[in-house]
Amino acid sequence: MSKNNKMFILSSDREYITERITEIEQQIDDLGPEFYEAFNQSSETWHDNAPFEAVRDKQSNLSAERQYLRQILHDSTSSRPRSTKDQVEAGKNVTVENLSKSIVKYYFIAGDWTAHAGKKQPDGDATIISRRSPLGSAMLGLKVGNKFEFNGNEFLIKDVTTK
C-alpha cells in the first residue's frame, strides 16, 4: 500500500494489535517444550508423529496471525483524517433512527480495521463497527439530519459526537 492509501485504525486498535503480537510471540515460545516432547516420542519416523504435526500446525497458525497483524500495522496510520463536527467518520459515536421501524440504534465508528467489531463499547451502549463495514460505509460522510437507505430501510442520522 502506498503512503497515500494507508488505512486508518484507531490508536486503541493499534494498541490491541501490539499486545496481541506480544501474546502470540509468547505462545510460540511456549511451544518449545511441546515440540521437544512431541519430537522425542517414540514413532518409527517423524512423518508418523501426529503430536509433532499438531504442535507444528499450531505454531504455523500463530505465525500466520502474527504476520497478518504486523502487516496491518505496516499498512495503517493512526493519523485521523480531517474532522467535521457533525459528520460521520472514524472515532465518532452515531445515533441512528430506523425510520421504517421507529428504532434508535447507537454505533461507534472504528477505523478501517478493528478487533472489536460487533461488540458493545465498554463505556456505553454503542455497537462498534468498522468504517469499511457495509453500514459504516453507508453512513460515512453523512451529517446530522441526513437520511440514507440500508438493507431496504430508511435511516436518519440523529446525532454525531466525538468519543
Order of alpha helices (4+ residues) and beta strands (2+ residues): beta-alpha-alpha-alpha-beta-beta-beta-beta-alpha-beta-beta
